[in-house]
Amino acid sequence: MTQSIARTDPTRGQAFDDLDVARAYANRAPYPPDLLRRLGELALNRNRALDLGCGPGKLARPLADIFARVEAVDPAAPMIAVGRELDAGAHTNIAWMVSTAEAAPLYGPYDLVVAGVSIHWMDHEVLFTRLCTQMAEGGVMVIVGGDEASDPPWAREWPELMRRWVGRMGGTYDRQTFAAEANAHEAWMTITARETITSTVTQSIEAFIDGEHSRGTWTRRKMGPERGAAFDADLRELLTPHARDGFLTYQVRNQLTVGAPKPAPSV
């Protein structure tokens, strides 16, 4: 099978119901302050926000400093548990919910609905039909993409490593198919703007490798100890020439797709 996401392989989403994955999520590239500030600016009001597929709350926790109430929804209990742990009770205005986005109780109207690198896991027909009845007047939906290194110094070597390892995991590396699936939600949106926010990230090689294990294809549970160690060794070998004192510096380009949900997709 090709490297895929939920549209063609729904079982991959189950990989996130794993405490190791939830903890490794902390080592994915962070969302920069400019992005969080922009989300607040895009909302006409700041009463209620909904974070779909919230993971360990990388958006929900800072949004709780901006909005009066944030509902953070994720189907994986370990993600919600780590989100609560990281928040440590700092935000009593976050309602954490273990649920799929399609079945979660919704308490709109929402001034902001956001999904960060998670919308592709969801049933768009069910979800967007529901959201249409839950938006506040002037409410906005923002899909946040891009939590990977963008054109990093190791970009030339990366595709070959991915092809080799996706193959070892029983798949075929197909970025075009993957990208098409990742953007399928856009048919269900009235898109009013697209924005890109660029930030610079510095992190250790070991943190970068750990963050890769938060991705559905590379979970340690799925890979097992032997393959996991070999994967880490290959990544370390590829990245080390591009590091300084064991640290990598790279850019992340977060894409914001701004608009509103539609009850039916574009044809």
Kinemage of the C-alpha trace (Angstrom):
@kinemage 1
@onewidth
@group {chain A} dominant
@subgroup {mainchain}
@vectorlist {calphas} color= white
{ca met a 1} P 0.000 0.000 0.000
{ca thr a 2} L 1.074 3.615 -0.433
{ca gln a 3} L 2.039 5.778 2.503
{ca ser a 4} L -1.383 6.974 3.509
{ca ile a 5} L -3.545 8.788 5.976
{ca ala a 6} L -7.073 8.252 7.187
{ca arg a 7} L -8.811 8.497 3.817
{ca thr a 8} L -7.363 5.155 2.688
{ca asp a 9} L -6.084 3.626 5.922
{ca pro a 10} L -8.349 4.443 8.897
{ca thr a 11} L -6.365 2.125 11.196
{ca arg a 12} L -3.387 4.499 11.194
{ca gly a 13} L -5.212 6.862 13.510
{ca gln a 14} L -5.128 4.212 16.226
{ca ala a 15} L -1.371 4.726 16.492
{ca phe a 16} L -1.965 7.912 18.495
{ca asp a 17} L -3.706 6.059 21.325
{ca asp a 18} L -0.284 5.500 22.857
{ca leu a 19} L 1.322 7.303 25.800
{ca asp a 20} L 4.791 7.194 24.200
{ca val a 21} L 3.410 8.895 21.088
{ca ala a 22} L 1.676 11.552 23.187
{ca arg a 23} L 4.884 12.322 25.070
{ca ala a 24} L 6.977 12.366 21.871
{ca tyr a 25} L 4.567 14.967 20.457
{ca ala a 26} L 6.265 17.575 22.637
{ca asn a 27} L 9.319 17.310 20.378
{ca arg a 28} L 7.499 18.186 17.175
{ca ala a 29} L 8.218 21.735 16.062
{ca pro a 30} L 6.320 24.184 18.299
{ca tyr a 31} L 3.749 26.651 17.064
{ca pro a 32} L 5.383 30.098 17.113
{ca pro a 33} L 3.983 33.079 19.043
{ca asp a 34} L 3.167 34.896 15.786
{ca leu a 35} L 0.855 32.055 14.745
{ca leu a 36} L -0.957 32.008 18.079
{ca arg a 37} L -1.343 35.785 18.001
{ca arg a 38} L -2.717 35.577 14.457
{ca leu a 39} L -5.361 33.048 15.481
{ca gly a 40} L -6.603 35.523 18.061
{ca glu a 41} L -6.659 38.311 15.486
{ca leu a 42} L -8.664 36.253 12.973
{ca ala a 43} L -11.501 35.694 15.439
{ca leu a 44} L -14.068 38.492 15.518
{ca asn a 45} L -14.706 37.760 19.202
{ca arg a 46} L -12.796 35.736 21.772
{ca asn a 47} L -15.510 33.999 23.710
{ca arg a 48} L -15.282 30.346 22.674
{ca ala a 49} L -12.763 28.288 20.680
{ca leu a 50} L -12.850 24.655 19.579
{ca asp a 51} L -9.605 22.724 18.977
{ca leu a 52} L -10.268 19.546 16.976
{ca gly a 53} L -7.719 16.748 17.199
{ca cys a 54} L -6.001 18.761 19.908
{ca gly a 55} L -3.311 16.192 20.747
{ca pro a 56} L -1.481 17.258 23.920
{ca gly a 57} L -2.875 20.785 23.623
{ca lys a 58} L -0.144 22.563 21.661
{ca leu a 59} L -2.805 24.984 20.402
{ca ala a 60} L -5.439 24.602 23.104
{ca arg a 61} L -3.207 25.639 25.989
{ca pro a 62} L -1.982 28.957 24.532
{ca leu a 63} L -5.423 29.679 23.056
{ca ala a 64} L -6.792 29.509 26.595
{ca asp a 65} L -4.827 32.693 27.299
{ca ile a 66} L -6.784 34.415 24.530
{ca phe a 67} L -10.302 32.919 24.633
{ca ala a 68} L -12.716 32.789 27.542
{ca arg a 69} L -13.301 29.055 26.949
{ca val a 70} L -11.506 26.442 24.879
{ca glu a 71} L -12.891 22.998 24.115
{ca ala a 72} L -10.043 20.585 23.337
{ca val a 73} L -11.146 17.366 21.626
{ca asp a 74} L -9.065 14.293 20.794
{ca pro a 75} L -10.037 10.611 20.435
{ca ala a 76} L -6.833 9.400 22.123
{ca ala a 77} L -7.014 9.357 25.920
{ca pro a 78} L -3.190 9.490 26.283
{ca met a 79} L -3.113 12.745 24.297
{ca ile a 80} L -5.670 14.336 26.611
{ca ala a 81} L -3.838 12.995 29.662
{ca val a 82} L -0.526 14.504 28.531
{ca gly a 83} L -2.286 17.769 27.664
{ca arg a 84} L -3.676 17.979 31.204
{ca glu a 85} L -0.278 17.071 32.623
{ca leu a 86} L 1.536 19.759 30.622
{ca asp a 87} L -1.068 22.366 31.525
{ca ala a 88} L -0.787 21.429 35.207
{ca gly a 89} L -4.082 23.170 36.018
{ca ala a 90} L -2.916 26.542 34.684
{ca his a 91} L -6.032 26.955 32.516
{ca thr a 92} L -9.322 26.151 34.209
{ca asn a 93} L -11.114 27.419 31.085
{ca ile a 94} L -10.076 24.387 28.982
{ca ala a 95} L -12.662 21.623 28.662
{ca trp a 96} L -10.676 18.489 27.759
{ca met a 97} L -12.728 15.844 25.916
{ca val a 98} L -11.776 12.322 24.861
{ca ser a 99} L -13.888 11.939 21.734
{ca thr a 100} L -13.764 11.905 17.978
{ca ala a 101} L -14.508 15.259 16.404
{ca glu a 102} L -17.527 13.700 14.679
{ca ala a 103} L -19.145 12.575 17.942
{ca ala a 104} L -17.965 15.170 20.470
{ca pro a 105} L -20.618 17.203 22.290
{ca leu a 106} L -20.403 20.706 20.843
{ca tyr a 107} L -21.253 23.779 22.893
{ca gly a 108} L -21.071 26.565 20.330
{ca pro a 109} L -21.403 29.100 18.983
{ca tyr a 110} L -17.666 29.172 18.320
{ca asp a 111} L -15.677 32.253 17.437
{ca leu a 112} L -12.788 30.043 16.329
{ca val a 113} L -12.599 26.424 15.199
{ca val a 114} L -9.060 25.227 14.655
{ca ala a 115} L -7.434 21.971 13.622
{ca gly a 116} L -3.678 21.604 13.608
{ca val a 117} L -2.302 18.799 11.401
{ca ser a 118} L -5.314 16.654 12.308
{ca ile a 119} L -8.182 17.449 9.940
{ca his a 120} L -7.217 14.651 7.523
{ca trp a 121} L -8.126 12.031 10.142
{ca met a 122} L -11.765 13.152 10.278
{ca asp a 123} L -14.919 12.293 8.339
{ca his a 124} L -15.413 15.585 6.552
{ca glu a 125} L -19.045 15.050 5.624
{ca val a 126} L -20.085 14.371 9.214
{ca leu a 127} L -17.850 16.991 10.801
{ca phe a 128} L -18.411 19.964 8.504
{ca thr a 129} L -22.178 19.446 8.458
{ca arg a 130} L -22.129 19.653 12.253
{ca leu a 131} L -19.836 22.678 12.373
{ca cys a 132} L -22.102 24.698 10.088
{ca thr a 133} L -24.662 24.887 12.901
{ca gln a 134} L -22.103 25.742 15.583
{ca met a 135} L -20.346 28.856 14.276
{ca ala a 136} L -20.827 32.240 15.927
{ca glu a 137} L -21.678 35.224 13.768
{ca gly a 138} L -18.386 36.137 12.166
{ca gly a 139} L -16.840 32.913 13.467
{ca val a 140} L -13.826 31.585 11.597
{ca met a 141} L -12.371 28.158 10.917
{ca val a 142} L -8.608 27.874 10.563
{ca ile a 143} L -6.734 24.770 9.454
{ca val a 144} L -3.098 24.917 10.524
{ca gly a 145} L -0.651 22.917 8.426
{ca gly a 146} L 3.066 22.414 8.503
{ca asp a 147} L 4.797 20.939 11.552
{ca glu a 148} L 7.826 19.641 9.655
{ca ala a 149} L 11.156 21.147 8.701
{ca ser a 150} L 10.766 23.207 5.533
{ca asp a 151} L 13.622 22.886 3.020
{ca pro a 152} L 16.128 22.039 5.766
{ca pro a 153} L 19.830 21.476 5.093
{ca trp a 154} L 19.160 17.727 4.891
{ca ala a 155} L 16.298 18.058 2.362
{ca arg a 156} L 18.173 16.339 -0.465
{ca glu a 157} L 18.859 13.171 1.532
{ca trp a 158} L 15.470 13.014 3.278
{ca pro a 159} L 13.241 11.562 0.489
{ca glu a 160} L 15.496 8.542 -0.022
{ca leu a 161} L 15.512 7.777 3.704
{ca met a 162} L 11.727 8.085 3.778
{ca arg a 163} L 11.309 5.814 0.752
{ca arg a 164} L 13.533 3.182 2.314
{ca trp a 165} L 11.828 3.250 5.692
{ca val a 166} L 8.243 3.469 4.455
{ca gly a 167} L 9.136 0.390 2.414
{ca arg a 168} L 10.463 -1.371 5.492
{ca met a 169} L 7.151 -0.591 7.207
{ca gly a 170} L 5.226 -2.224 4.350
{ca gly a 171} L 4.238 0.857 2.362
{ca thr a 172} L 5.234 2.904 -0.667
{ca tyr a 173} L 6.411 6.484 -0.307
{ca asp a 174} L 4.010 8.611 -2.392
{ca arg a 175} L 4.082 12.280 -1.452
{ca gln a 176} L 1.630 13.385 -4.157
{ca thr a 177} L -1.108 11.031 -2.973
{ca phe a 178} L -0.377 11.943 0.632
{ca ala a 179} L -0.625 15.674 -0.099
{ca ala a 180} L -3.910 15.257 -2.006
{ca glu a 181} L -5.443 13.374 0.914
{ca ala a 182} L -4.162 15.966 3.381
{ca asn a 183} L -5.989 18.749 1.493
{ca ala a 184} L -9.302 16.942 0.912
{ca his a 185} L -11.019 19.016 3.623
{ca glu a 186} L -10.735 22.170 1.493
{ca ala a 187} L -13.719 21.099 -0.602
{ca trp a 188} L -15.798 21.516 2.564
{ca met a 189} L -14.663 25.089 3.258
{ca thr a 190} L -15.420 28.542 1.940
{ca ile a 191} L -11.821 29.730 1.948
{ca thr a 192} L -11.300 33.461 2.489
{ca ala a 193} L -7.532 33.610 2.987
{ca arg a 194} L -4.311 31.647 2.998
{ca glu a 195} L -1.382 32.754 5.088
{ca thr a 196} L 2.078 31.430 5.869
{ca ile a 197} L 3.941 32.052 9.099
{ca thr a 198} L 7.642 31.172 9.118
{ca ser a 199} L 9.636 30.473 12.258
{ca thr a 200} L 13.079 29.157 13.125
{ca val a 201} L 13.467 26.115 15.364
{ca thr a 202} L 16.600 24.935 17.147
{ca gln a 203} L 16.546 21.534 18.815
{ca ser a 204} L 18.845 18.651 19.550
{ca ile a 205} L 19.165 15.747 17.137
{ca glu a 206} L 17.775 13.432 19.810
{ca ala a 207} L 14.703 15.631 20.344
{ca phe a 208} L 14.100 15.756 16.596
{ca ile a 209} L 14.292 11.955 16.374
{ca asp a 210} L 11.941 11.566 19.331
{ca gly a 211} L 9.451 13.903 17.632
{ca glu a 212} L 9.445 11.666 14.547
{ca his a 213} L 8.174 8.826 16.745
{ca ser a 214} L 5.002 10.854 17.358
{ca arg a 215} L 4.037 10.332 13.703
{ca gly a 216} L 1.698 7.486 12.827
{ca thr a 217} L 4.169 5.713 10.550
{ca trp a 218} L 7.051 5.680 13.034
{ca thr a 219} L 5.557 4.935 16.457
{ca arg a 220} L 7.876 2.850 18.616
{ca arg a 221} L 5.072 0.387 19.304
{ca lys a 222} L 4.588 -0.190 15.580
{ca met a 223} L 8.291 -0.341 14.739
{ca gly a 224} L 9.381 -2.518 17.633
{ca pro a 225} L 12.752 -2.197 19.437
{ca glu a 226} L 14.990 -3.509 16.633
{ca arg a 227} L 13.524 -1.504 13.753
{ca gly a 228} L 13.083 1.530 15.985
{ca ala a 229} L 16.769 1.512 16.933
{ca ala a 230} L 17.810 1.085 13.296
{ca phe a 231} L 15.515 3.952 12.231
{ca asp a 232} L 17.012 6.197 14.917
{ca ala a 233} L 20.535 5.287 13.815
{ca asp a 234} L 19.762 6.109 10.176
{ca leu a 235} L 18.210 9.438 11.142
{ca arg a 236} L 21.142 10.266 13.390
{ca glu a 237} L 23.623 9.500 10.617
{ca leu a 238} L 21.714 11.680 8.145
{ca leu a 239} L 21.277 14.625 10.519
{ca thr a 240} L 24.644 14.768 12.292
{ca pro a 241} L 26.556 16.463 9.425
{ca his a 242} L 23.962 19.265 9.497
{ca ala a 243} L 24.124 19.837 13.256
{ca arg a 244} L 26.275 22.107 15.370
{ca asp a 245} L 27.233 20.775 18.799
{ca gly a 246} L 24.420 18.239 18.446
{ca phe a 247} L 21.748 20.839 17.613
{ca leu a 248} L 19.808 21.371 14.397
{ca thr a 249} L 18.466 24.703 13.183
{ca tyr a 250} L 15.725 24.760 10.564
{ca gln a 251} L 12.677 26.677 9.434
{ca val a 252} L 9.038 25.673 9.744
{ca arg a 253} L 6.398 27.209 7.494
{ca asn a 254} L 2.939 26.918 9.008
{ca gln a 255} L 0.159 27.351 6.456
{ca leu a 256} L -3.123 28.826 7.672
{ca thr a 257} L -6.221 28.079 5.610
{ca val a 258} L -8.882 30.508 6.797
{ca gly a 259} L -12.618 30.402 6.118
{ca ala a 260} L -15.877 28.786 7.159
{ca pro a 261} L -17.339 25.268 7.002
{ca lys a 262} L -19.784 24.346 4.216
{ca pro a 263} L -22.656 21.824 4.487
{ca ala a 264} L -21.727 20.271 1.134
{ca pro a 265} L -18.426 19.954 -0.727
{ca ser a 266} L -17.416 21.845 -3.825
{ca val a 267} L -17.773 19.779 -6.971
